[in-house]
Amino acid sequence: MHMSDLRRAARAALLLLATSGGPGAWSAPAIPADDPAAGAAQQRDLVKRLEEKLKLDGEAIRRYSYVESTVLEKRAADGTLRSSVTEVNEITYRDGRRLKRRLADDLEQDSDGFAIMRSEESRFGATPAPLQEAKEGPFAMEQLIPCFHFYPMGQERVEGRPALRIAFTPIAGCLQDDSRSGRILGRLAGTLWVDEEAHDLVRVRGYLEEPVSFGFGLLGKVDGFDLELDRQPLEPGAFAITRVAYQARGTSFLFHHFDVRSVRQRSGFAPLPRPPAPPEPQPRALLAPGDDAAPAPAGPR
C-alpha cells in the first residue's frame, strides 16, 4: 500500500486500536472516523506509551553485558562483493558509560570459527582485553518515535505473540539531527509492531521515503535505505534490540556508486554484578551517666 493511501485511510484505521481486546491489551474506546481531535489524542497516547517503555528498556539494558557481532559489506554496482569486515565485541556498562571489549577482529582468517570460540571464552577469563568507549548506535527508537505519524493497520503475531501492526511516516523537520544518519532517519517511513501484552516495540521495517543529498549532491546522495530492527524480551517488562540490519545505496562525489550492507546482532545477555550496598551507619555506643559525649581537646602546653 502506498503512503498516500495510508494517509487517506488514517482516520478510519485508528478504529482498529479498539479491536485489540484482552487482558492488558492496548485498547482504546471507539471514536468516530471523522473525529480528527480524538485521532490526534490517540496518537499522542501511543507515542507517550512507547516513549515510556523504551526509556525503561534503556535503563534495563544497562544492567547487562552482551556480545555484539557486526558484519559490514561493500558491494559494486553489479552486486559483487568488494569487501567484508566482521567484528565481535563484548558490550558492558560502567558508571553510566557504554564500553566495549574486542573479542574478535576480521574473520577472513578464521573460517572455522575457532578464534571466536577462544575469544568468547576469554570474555569470562582472568585476563580479558581492555575496555574502550563505545558509541550508542544511531537507531535510538526513543528519539525517533516522537517524529513519526502513526497509522494502525491491524493485528499480527510476532514470535508467537499478538502484536499491533502500525504504519509510520516521518514528521517533516521534527528530528533535529543534521548528521548523515540523522538526515536519513528523519525521512524514514515503514511499519512497526507493538507487543499487545507488554506494550513494547518488537519489530521495525523501514525505508527511505525520498532520496537524501549531501552538499547539493556533490558530496553524495543516498537513493535507497532499508532498515530491519528486531527486539526480544530481555527480562520481565523489558525488551532489547537483538538484530539491526540495513542496506544503503547511492553515489558519493557524483559518480562513485556505493552499496553498503550491515548486520549487527546481539546475544549472550548476562546480568552485571550489582554494586555493593553502602554500609549501614553503626549506632553510637551508649555512654554512662556523667560521661562526656567526646573527650575534651587537649589544651596548649
C-alpha positions in Angstrom: 0.0 0.0 0.0 1.3 3.4 -0.9 1.9 6.0 1.8 -0.7 8.3 0.2 -3.3 5.6 0.6 -2.3 5.2 4.2 -2.8 8.9 4.9 -6.3 8.8 3.3 -7.2 5.8 5.4 -5.6 7.1 8.7 -8.8 8.3 10.4 -10.7 5.1 9.8 -7.6 3.0 10.6 -7.4 4.5 14.1 -10.6 2.5 15.0 -8.5 -0.7 14.8 -7.0 0.2 18.1 -10.3 -0.6 19.7 -10.2 -4.2 18.5 -7.1 -5.1 20.4 -9.1 -6.6 23.3 -7.8 -9.0 26.0 -6.3 -8.6 29.5 -3.7 -5.9 29.5 -4.1 -5.2 25.8 -3.5 -1.8 24.2 -7.1 -0.9 23.7 -8.9 2.4 23.1 -12.6 3.5 23.0 -14.3 3.5 19.7 -14.3 7.0 18.2 -16.0 8.4 15.1 -13.8 8.1 12.0 -14.3 11.8 11.2 -13.1 13.0 14.6 -9.5 14.3 14.0 -9.2 15.6 17.5 -9.8 12.1 19.0 -7.4 10.6 16.5 -4.7 13.0 17.4 -5.3 12.2 21.1 -4.8 8.5 20.4 -1.6 9.2 18.5 -0.3 11.2 21.5 -1.2 8.3 23.8 0.6 5.9 21.5 3.8 8.0 21.4 3.7 8.5 25.2 3.3 4.8 25.9 6.2 3.8 23.6 8.5 6.5 24.9 7.9 5.4 28.5 8.6 1.7 27.6 11.7 2.5 25.5 13.0 4.6 28.4 12.6 1.7 30.8 14.2 -0.6 28.3 17.2 1.7 28.0 17.6 1.6 31.8 17.3 -2.2 31.8 19.9 -2.9 29.2 22.5 -1.1 31.3 22.2 -3.8 33.8 23.6 -6.4 31.3 26.6 -7.2 29.2 26.3 -8.9 25.9 28.1 -10.0 22.7 27.6 -7.8 19.6 28.7 -9.0 16.2 28.8 -6.7 13.2 29.3 -7.7 9.6 29.9 -4.8 7.1 29.8 -5.5 3.4 30.6 -3.2 0.5 29.4 -4.2 -3.0 29.9 -3.0 -6.5 27.2 -1.7 -8.8 26.6 -5.2 -10.2 26.2 -6.6 -6.7 29.6 -8.4 -6.5 31.2 -8.3 -3.1 34.1 -5.8 -2.8 35.0 -6.2 0.9 33.6 -7.7 4.0 34.7 -6.9 7.6 33.4 -8.7 10.7 33.9 -7.5 14.3 32.8 -9.1 17.6 32.8 -7.2 20.9 31.6 -7.6 24.4 29.4 -4.6 25.4 29.2 -3.7 29.0 28.3 -0.6 31.2 30.2 1.0 34.0 29.5 4.3 35.8 26.9 5.2 33.1 29.3 4.6 30.2 28.9 2.2 27.4 32.1 0.2 26.9 33.3 -2.5 24.5 35.9 -5.2 24.7 37.2 -6.7 21.5 36.6 -10.4 21.2 37.5 -11.0 17.5 38.6 -8.9 14.5 38.2 -9.6 10.8 37.3 -13.3 10.5 38.6 -13.9 7.0 41.4 -15.9 8.5 39.1 -17.8 10.9 36.8 -19.8 8.6 36.3 -22.5 11.2 35.4 -20.1 13.9 37.9 -21.3 16.5 39.2 -17.8 17.2 35.7 -16.7 18.1 35.3 -19.6 20.4 38.6 -18.7 22.2 37.7 -15.1 22.4 34.2 -15.9 23.7 35.9 -17.9 26.4 38.2 -15.0 27.3 35.1 -12.9 28.0 34.9 -14.6 31.4 38.7 -15.3 31.7 41.3 -13.9 34.0 43.0 -11.7 31.5 40.3 -10.1 29.3 41.1 -7.5 26.7 41.0 -3.8 27.8 37.7 -1.9 27.7 37.2 1.0 25.3 34.5 3.7 24.9 31.7 2.5 22.7 29.2 4.9 21.0 25.5 4.3 21.1 24.0 3.1 17.8 22.1 5.7 15.6 18.9 3.7 15.8 17.6 5.0 19.1 13.9 4.4 18.7 13.1 6.5 21.8 14.3 9.6 19.8 12.6 8.6 16.6 9.2 7.6 17.9 8.1 11.3 18.6 8.9 12.2 15.0 6.5 9.7 13.3 2.9 9.9 12.2 1.2 6.6 13.0 -1.5 4.7 11.1 -2.6 1.4 12.9 -3.1 -1.3 10.3 -4.5 -4.3 12.4 -3.0 -7.2 14.3 -0.4 -9.9 13.6 1.6 -12.4 15.6 5.3 -11.8 16.1 7.3 -14.7 17.6 4.0 -16.3 18.5 2.8 -13.2 20.5 -0.1 -10.9 19.5 1.1 -7.5 18.2 -0.3 -4.4 16.7 0.9 -3.6 13.2 1.3 0.2 12.7 2.5 2.1 9.6 4.5 5.2 10.1 5.7 8.2 8.1 8.1 11.0 9.1 7.1 14.3 10.5 9.0 16.8 8.4 11.7 18.7 10.2 11.0 17.0 13.6 14.3 15.2 14.0 16.8 17.9 14.9 19.9 16.0 13.8 22.0 17.2 10.9 24.4 14.3 10.8 24.3 11.9 7.9 22.5 9.2 9.8 20.1 11.8 11.3 19.1 13.2 7.9 18.4 9.6 6.7 16.4 8.6 9.7 14.5 11.8 9.5 13.0 10.6 6.2 12.3 7.1 7.3 8.9 5.5 6.7 7.6 1.9 7.1 5.9 -0.4 9.6 6.5 -1.2 13.3 4.9 -3.8 15.5 4.0 -3.3 19.2 3.5 -6.3 21.5 -0.1 -6.1 22.8 0.6 -7.6 26.3 4.0 -5.8 27.0 3.1 -2.6 25.2 6.6 -2.6 23.8 8.2 -2.3 20.4 9.2 -5.6 18.9 9.9 -5.0 15.2 10.6 -2.2 12.7 10.8 -2.4 8.9 11.7 1.0 7.4 12.7 2.5 4.1 13.8 5.9 2.8 10.8 7.9 1.7 12.8 10.1 -0.6 16.5 10.4 -1.6 18.8 12.4 0.7 21.6 14.6 -0.8 24.7 16.0 0.9 26.3 19.1 -0.4 23.7 19.5 -3.1 24.6 16.1 -4.3 28.3 16.9 -4.9 29.4 15.1 -1.8 26.9 12.3 -2.0 23.4 11.1 -2.4 21.6 8.2 -0.7 19.0 6.9 -3.1 17.8 3.9 -1.1 17.9 2.8 2.6 16.2 -0.2 4.1 16.2 -1.0 7.8 15.3 -4.1 9.8 15.2 -3.9 13.6 14.2 -6.8 15.9 13.7 -6.7 19.7 13.1 -9.6 22.1 12.3 -9.9 25.8 15.3 -9.2 28.0 13.7 -9.6 31.4 10.1 -9.3 32.7 8.8 -6.0 31.4 11.7 -5.1 29.2 12.8 -5.7 25.6 16.2 -5.3 24.0 17.5 -5.0 20.4 18.8 -8.3 19.1 19.3 -7.5 15.4 19.7 -4.4 13.3 20.3 -4.8 9.5 20.4 -2.0 6.9 21.3 -1.5 3.3 22.3 1.9 1.9 22.6 2.6 -1.8 23.7 5.8 -3.7 26.6 7.8 -5.0 29.5 9.7 -3.5 31.4 12.5 -5.2 28.9 12.4 -8.1 30.0 9.3 -9.9 31.2 6.7 -7.3 28.5 4.1 -6.7 28.2 2.6 -3.2 26.1 -0.3 -1.8 26.8 -0.9 1.9 25.1 -3.6 3.9 25.4 -4.1 7.6 24.1 -6.7 10.0 24.5 -6.2 13.8 23.4 -9.0 16.2 23.3 -9.1 20.0 23.3 -12.2 22.1 24.7 -13.8 25.3 23.0 -11.3 27.6 24.3 -11.7 31.1 23.3 -9.6 34.2 26.1 -7.4 35.5 27.2 -7.8 39.1 25.3 -5.4 41.3 27.4 -2.8 43.1 27.8 -3.4 46.8 25.3 -1.7 49.0 26.8 1.2 51.1 27.5 0.2 54.7 24.7 1.0 57.1 25.6 3.6 59.8 26.5 2.0 63.1 24.7 3.2 66.2 26.8 5.1 68.7 27.8 3.3 71.9 25.7 4.2 74.9 27.5 6.5 77.4 27.4 6.0 81.1 25.7 8.8 83.1 28.0 11.7 83.6 30.3 10.7 80.8 31.0 13.3 78.1 30.0 12.6 74.5 33.5 13.1 73.3 36.9 13.7 75.1 37.8 17.3 75.6 40.6 18.5 73.2 44.0 18.9 74.9 44.9 22.5 75.6 48.1 24.2 74.6 51.1 23.2 76.6 
